[in-house]
Amino acid sequence: MNSRINTDKTEYLNNPRLDMRKYIPENAMRILDVGCCDGAFCSLLKQPGREMWGVEMNEQTAQKAMLVFNKVLVGDFNAVFDQLPDDYFDCVVFNDVLEHIYSPWNTLEMIKKILKNEGVVVSSIPNFRYITNMIEVVLHGEFRYRPEGGILDDTHIRFFTSQSIRDMYEGLHYQILTHDGINSRNDWKMKLVRLLSLGKMSDMSHSQFATVAKVNKNK
């Protein structure tokens, strides 16, 4: 995966992401969770007949994930990619992962090989334009990485806005099915931003964007 995720951040990385559950298609029977940590998210998705795979860099965490998944590959995503079957998965999940990768564009291009035709990618990506971050960067002139997580987590390599997430998927010829702002803020500051910008900066209310994008291999 060419990332530098600090795997000591177990509380941050093992967030079960209940908010992302609804984005997994009900008819997806073969699911791959990249950066699966201990399997907290996919444990929510277990159902009869559903086959779940995970990829996890931390060997100790991967051992826990093996209790949840049918199969767990341990190591960097690029290093284990050849062990993943072609045209196999209905859904590939990247919850808080793509921003940790040096070239998320290459990663999204690679996984077309392992997705079935009409298969989907589900991702959660932080929004750099989130109002809290913009106040710090624009008003206070701060760009200070933090070890505790958040937009400027010190393991984030790439930064995205709502539009640049769209551009990334569409530039790789994915069809975006869903693109939602999540984990939002709606206090007086955000209401003022909406008013003054005539709604053009409403995306600043969301700390993350959940995206579901479909690959069509016939194109």
Contacts in CASP RR format, 6 or more apart in sequence:
PFRMAT RR
TARGET T0000
AUTHOR 0000-0000-0000
METHOD contacts of the structure
MODEL  1
MNSRINTDKTEYLNNPRLDMRKYIPENAMRILDVGCCDGAFCSLLKQPGR
EMWGVEMNEQTAQKAMLVFNKVLVGDFNAVFDQLPDDYFDCVVFNDVLEH
IYSPWNTLEMIKKILKNEGVVVSSIPNFRYITNMIEVVLHGEFRYRPEGG
ILDDTHIRFFTSQSIRDMYEGLHYQILTHDGINSRNDWKMKLVRLLSLGK
MSDMSHSQFATVAKVNKNK
1 34 0 8 1.000
1 35 0 8 1.000
1 55 0 8 1.000
1 57 0 8 1.000
1 76 0 8 1.000
1 77 0 8 1.000
1 78 0 8 1.000
1 97 0 8 1.000
1 100 0 8 1.000
1 101 0 8 1.000
1 107 0 8 1.000
2 76 0 8 1.000
2 77 0 8 1.000
2 78 0 8 1.000
2 101 0 8 1.000
2 102 0 8 1.000
2 103 0 8 1.000
3 57 0 8 1.000
3 76 0 8 1.000
3 97 0 8 1.000
3 100 0 8 1.000
3 101 0 8 1.000
3 102 0 8 1.000
3 155 0 8 1.000
3 157 0 8 1.000
4 100 0 8 1.000
4 155 0 8 1.000
4 157 0 8 1.000
5 13 0 8 1.000
5 57 0 8 1.000
5 100 0 8 1.000
5 155 0 8 1.000
6 147 0 8 1.000
6 154 0 8 1.000
6 155 0 8 1.000
7 13 0 8 1.000
7 57 0 8 1.000
7 58 0 8 1.000
7 61 0 8 1.000
9 147 0 8 1.000
9 149 0 8 1.000
9 155 0 8 1.000
10 37 0 8 1.000
10 38 0 8 1.000
10 61 0 8 1.000
12 148 0 8 1.000
12 149 0 8 1.000
12 153 0 8 1.000
13 37 0 8 1.000
13 61 0 8 1.000
13 96 0 8 1.000
14 37 0 8 1.000
14 38 0 8 1.000
14 39 0 8 1.000
14 40 0 8 1.000
14 61 0 8 1.000
15 40 0 8 1.000
15 96 0 8 1.000
16 40 0 8 1.000
16 41 0 8 1.000
16 43 0 8 1.000
16 44 0 8 1.000
17 40 0 8 1.000
17 41 0 8 1.000
17 95 0 8 1.000
17 96 0 8 1.000
17 124 0 8 1.000
18 44 0 8 1.000
19 124 0 8 1.000
19 182 0 8 1.000
19 183 0 8 1.000
19 210 0 8 1.000
20 41 0 8 1.000
20 93 0 8 1.000
20 95 0 8 1.000
20 122 0 8 1.000
20 124 0 8 1.000
20 182 0 8 1.000
20 210 0 8 1.000
21 41 0 8 1.000
21 44 0 8 1.000
21 45 0 8 1.000
23 122 0 8 1.000
23 178 0 8 1.000
23 210 0 8 1.000
23 212 0 8 1.000
24 31 0 8 1.000
24 45 0 8 1.000
24 91 0 8 1.000
24 93 0 8 1.000
24 122 0 8 1.000
25 90 0 8 1.000
25 91 0 8 1.000
25 120 0 8 1.000
25 212 0 8 1.000
27 90 0 8 1.000
28 50 0 8 1.000
28 90 0 8 1.000
28 91 0 8 1.000
28 119 0 8 1.000
28 120 0 8 1.000
29 49 0 8 1.000
29 50 0 8 1.000
29 51 0 8 1.000
29 90 0 8 1.000
30 50 0 8 1.000
30 51 0 8 1.000
30 52 0 8 1.000
30 53 0 8 1.000
30 88 0 8 1.000
30 89 0 8 1.000
30 90 0 8 1.000
30 91 0 8 1.000
30 116 0 8 1.000
31 42 0 8 1.000
31 45 0 8 1.000
31 50 0 8 1.000
31 51 0 8 1.000
31 52 0 8 1.000
31 53 0 8 1.000
31 89 0 8 1.000
31 90 0 8 1.000
31 91 0 8 1.000
31 92 0 8 1.000
31 93 0 8 1.000
32 52 0 8 1.000
32 53 0 8 1.000
32 54 0 8 1.000
32 55 0 8 1.000
32 84 0 8 1.000
32 89 0 8 1.000
32 91 0 8 1.000
32 92 0 8 1.000
32 93 0 8 1.000
32 114 0 8 1.000
33 39 0 8 1.000
33 41 0 8 1.000
33 42 0 8 1.000
33 52 0 8 1.000
33 53 0 8 1.000
33 54 0 8 1.000
33 55 0 8 1.000
33 69 0 8 1.000
33 93 0 8 1.000
33 95 0 8 1.000
34 54 0 8 1.000
34 55 0 8 1.000
34 77 0 8 1.000
34 92 0 8 1.000
34 93 0 8 1.000
34 94 0 8 1.000
34 97 0 8 1.000
35 54 0 8 1.000
35 55 0 8 1.000
35 56 0 8 1.000
35 57 0 8 1.000
35 77 0 8 1.000
35 94 0 8 1.000
35 95 0 8 1.000
35 97 0 8 1.000
36 42 0 8 1.000
36 54 0 8 1.000
36 55 0 8 1.000
36 56 0 8 1.000
36 62 0 8 1.000
36 65 0 8 1.000
36 69 0 8 1.000
36 72 0 8 1.000
37 56 0 8 1.000
37 58 0 8 1.000
37 61 0 8 1.000
37 65 0 8 1.000
38 61 0 8 1.000
38 64 0 8 1.000
38 65 0 8 1.000
38 68 0 8 1.000
39 54 0 8 1.000
39 64 0 8 1.000
39 65 0 8 1.000
39 68 0 8 1.000
39 69 0 8 1.000
41 93 0 8 1.000
41 95 0 8 1.000
42 52 0 8 1.000
42 54 0 8 1.000
42 68 0 8 1.000
42 69 0 8 1.000
42 93 0 8 1.000
43 68 0 8 1.000
45 52 0 8 1.000
46 52 0 8 1.000
46 68 0 8 1.000
51 70 0 8 1.000
52 68 0 8 1.000
52 69 0 8 1.000
52 70 0 8 1.000
53 69 0 8 1.000
53 70 0 8 1.000
53 71 0 8 1.000
53 72 0 8 1.000
53 73 0 8 1.000
53 84 0 8 1.000
53 89 0 8 1.000
54 65 0 8 1.000
54 69 0 8 1.000
54 71 0 8 1.000
54 72 0 8 1.000
54 73 0 8 1.000
55 72 0 8 1.000
55 73 0 8 1.000
55 75 0 8 1.000
55 77 0 8 1.000
55 80 0 8 1.000
56 62 0 8 1.000
56 65 0 8 1.000
56 72 0 8 1.000
56 73 0 8 1.000
56 74 0 8 1.000
56 75 0 8 1.000
57 74 0 8 1.000
57 75 0 8 1.000
57 76 0 8 1.000
59 74 0 8 1.000
59 75 0 8 1.000
62 72 0 8 1.000
62 74 0 8 1.000
62 75 0 8 1.000
65 72 0 8 1.000
66 72 0 8 1.000
73 80 0 8 1.000
73 83 0 8 1.000
73 84 0 8 1.000
74 80 0 8 1.000
77 101 0 8 1.000
77 107 0 8 1.000
81 110 0 8 1.000
81 114 0 8 1.000
84 114 0 8 1.000
85 114 0 8 1.000
86 113 0 8 1.000
86 114 0 8 1.000
87 113 0 8 1.000
87 114 0 8 1.000
87 115 0 8 1.000
87 116 0 8 1.000
87 117 0 8 1.000
88 114 0 8 1.000
88 115 0 8 1.000
88 116 0 8 1.000
89 114 0 8 1.000
89 115 0 8 1.000
89 116 0 8 1.000
89 119 0 8 1.000
90 115 0 8 1.000
90 116 0 8 1.000
90 119 0 8 1.000
90 120 0 8 1.000
91 119 0 8 1.000
91 120 0 8 1.000
91 121 0 8 1.000
91 122 0 8 1.000
92 111 0 8 1.000
92 114 0 8 1.000
92 115 0 8 1.000
92 120 0 8 1.000
92 121 0 8 1.000
92 122 0 8 1.000
93 121 0 8 1.000
93 122 0 8 1.000
93 123 0 8 1.000
94 121 0 8 1.000
94 122 0 8 1.000
94 123 0 8 1.000
94 124 0 8 1.000
94 125 0 8 1.000
95 122 0 8 1.000
95 123 0 8 1.000
95 124 0 8 1.000
96 124 0 8 1.000
96 125 0 8 1.000
96 126 0 8 1.000
97 123 0 8 1.000
98 104 0 8 1.000
98 107 0 8 1.000
98 108 0 8 1.000
98 123 0 8 1.000
98 125 0 8 1.000
98 158 0 8 1.000
98 160 0 8 1.000
99 125 0 8 1.000
99 126 0 8 1.000
99 156 0 8 1.000
99 157 0 8 1.000
99 158 0 8 1.000
99 159 0 8 1.000
99 160 0 8 1.000
100 155 0 8 1.000
100 156 0 8 1.000
100 157 0 8 1.000
100 158 0 8 1.000
101 107 0 8 1.000
101 157 0 8 1.000
101 158 0 8 1.000
102 157 0 8 1.000
102 158 0 8 1.000
104 158 0 8 1.000
104 168 0 8 1.000
105 168 0 8 1.000
105 172 0 8 1.000
108 121 0 8 1.000
108 168 0 8 1.000
108 169 0 8 1.000
108 172 0 8 1.000
108 174 0 8 1.000
109 172 0 8 1.000
111 121 0 8 1.000
112 215 0 8 1.000
112 217 0 8 1.000
115 121 0 8 1.000
115 215 0 8 1.000
115 217 0 8 1.000
117 215 0 8 1.000
117 216 0 8 1.000
117 217 0 8 1.000
117 218 0 8 1.000
118 214 0 8 1.000
118 215 0 8 1.000
118 216 0 8 1.000
119 214 0 8 1.000
119 215 0 8 1.000
120 177 0 8 1.000
120 212 0 8 1.000
120 213 0 8 1.000
120 214 0 8 1.000
120 215 0 8 1.000
121 169 0 8 1.000
121 174 0 8 1.000
121 211 0 8 1.000
121 212 0 8 1.000
121 213 0 8 1.000
121 215 0 8 1.000
122 210 0 8 1.000
122 211 0 8 1.000
122 212 0 8 1.000
123 165 0 8 1.000
123 210 0 8 1.000
123 211 0 8 1.000
123 213 0 8 1.000
124 182 0 8 1.000
124 208 0 8 1.000
124 209 0 8 1.000
124 210 0 8 1.000
124 211 0 8 1.000
125 160 0 8 1.000
125 165 0 8 1.000
125 208 0 8 1.000
125 209 0 8 1.000
125 211 0 8 1.000
126 150 0 8 1.000
126 151 0 8 1.000
126 156 0 8 1.000
126 159 0 8 1.000
126 160 0 8 1.000
126 207 0 8 1.000
126 208 0 8 1.000
127 133 0 8 1.000
127 151 0 8 1.000
127 160 0 8 1.000
127 161 0 8 1.000
127 162 0 8 1.000
127 181 0 8 1.000
127 203 0 8 1.000
127 204 0 8 1.000
127 206 0 8 1.000
127 207 0 8 1.000
127 208 0 8 1.000
127 209 0 8 1.000
128 151 0 8 1.000
128 159 0 8 1.000
128 160 0 8 1.000
128 161 0 8 1.000
129 161 0 8 1.000
129 162 0 8 1.000
129 201 0 8 1.000
129 203 0 8 1.000
129 204 0 8 1.000
130 151 0 8 1.000
130 185 0 8 1.000
130 204 0 8 1.000
130 205 0 8 1.000
130 206 0 8 1.000
130 207 0 8 1.000
131 185 0 8 1.000
131 189 0 8 1.000
131 190 0 8 1.000
131 193 0 8 1.000
131 204 0 8 1.000
131 205 0 8 1.000
132 151 0 8 1.000
132 185 0 8 1.000
132 207 0 8 1.000
133 151 0 8 1.000
133 152 0 8 1.000
134 204 0 8 1.000
135 189 0 8 1.000
136 142 0 8 1.000
136 143 0 8 1.000
136 144 0 8 1.000
136 152 0 8 1.000
137 143 0 8 1.000
143 152 0 8 1.000
144 152 0 8 1.000
145 152 0 8 1.000
145 153 0 8 1.000
145 154 0 8 1.000
145 156 0 8 1.000
146 152 0 8 1.000
146 153 0 8 1.000
146 154 0 8 1.000
147 153 0 8 1.000
147 154 0 8 1.000
150 207 0 8 1.000
151 159 0 8 1.000
151 207 0 8 1.000
160 168 0 8 1.000
160 209 0 8 1.000
161 203 0 8 1.000
162 179 0 8 1.000
162 181 0 8 1.000
162 203 0 8 1.000
162 206 0 8 1.000
162 209 0 8 1.000
165 179 0 8 1.000
165 209 0 8 1.000
165 211 0 8 1.000
166 176 0 8 1.000
166 179 0 8 1.000
166 211 0 8 1.000
169 176 0 8 1.000
169 211 0 8 1.000
169 213 0 8 1.000
170 176 0 8 1.000
173 215 0 8 1.000
173 216 0 8 1.000
173 219 0 8 1.000
174 213 0 8 1.000
174 214 0 8 1.000
174 215 0 8 1.000
175 213 0 8 1.000
175 214 0 8 1.000
175 215 0 8 1.000
175 216 0 8 1.000
176 211 0 8 1.000
176 212 0 8 1.000
176 213 0 8 1.000
177 212 0 8 1.000
177 213 0 8 1.000
177 214 0 8 1.000
178 210 0 8 1.000
178 211 0 8 1.000
178 212 0 8 1.000
179 209 0 8 1.000
179 210 0 8 1.000
179 211 0 8 1.000
179 212 0 8 1.000
180 209 0 8 1.000
180 210 0 8 1.000
180 211 0 8 1.000
181 203 0 8 1.000
181 205 0 8 1.000
181 206 0 8 1.000
181 208 0 8 1.000
181 209 0 8 1.000
181 210 0 8 1.000
182 206 0 8 1.000
182 207 0 8 1.000
182 208 0 8 1.000
182 209 0 8 1.000
182 210 0 8 1.000
183 206 0 8 1.000
183 207 0 8 1.000
183 208 0 8 1.000
184 205 0 8 1.000
184 206 0 8 1.000
184 207 0 8 1.000
185 205 0 8 1.000
185 206 0 8 1.000
185 207 0 8 1.000
186 205 0 8 1.000
190 204 0 8 1.000
190 205 0 8 1.000
193 201 0 8 1.000
193 202 0 8 1.000
193 204 0 8 1.000
193 205 0 8 1.000
194 201 0 8 1.000
194 202 0 8 1.000
194 205 0 8 1.000
END
